[in-house]
Each structure stands twice: as structure tokens, then as C-alpha cells.
Amino acid sequence: MFAGGNGQRAIGVFDAVESQLGLKMLTANQVLFWRALQAAGVQPSVEGYGTLFSKNAAPV
């Protein structure tokens, strides 16, 4: 599930949405921040921020 706008407060609901709907949840800001960290050589792992920021996220 992708939330393309920047007006949603999604922090804190990623895990709940993913587990209840069985879908990965992504927001524009989350993906942008994740990609910036990847470009800087950082492998982000933050609990509670969804699958993208989990330890098992595949690098792009």
C-alpha cells in the first residue's frame, strides 16, 4: 500500500497496517529517507517503521 501524499501521519501505524492488511505500507517520505540512507551507505533498521526499515529489508 502506497500513501503518496505528505500530509498523513503514518509513523507508529506501519506495523499495525502491515499485519492487519497483509500488505507492505510505504509513504513517499519514508521511501525518500530510506533511499537517502542507502545512498549514504547506511543500512537502516528501525523497529516499528514497517518492513522497509526492518532488519530483513532487501537493498535496492
Secondary structure, DSSP 4 states (H G I P E B T S, - for coil): -EE--S----TTTHHHHHHHHSS--EEHHHHHHHHHHHHTT-----TTS-GGGSTTPPP-
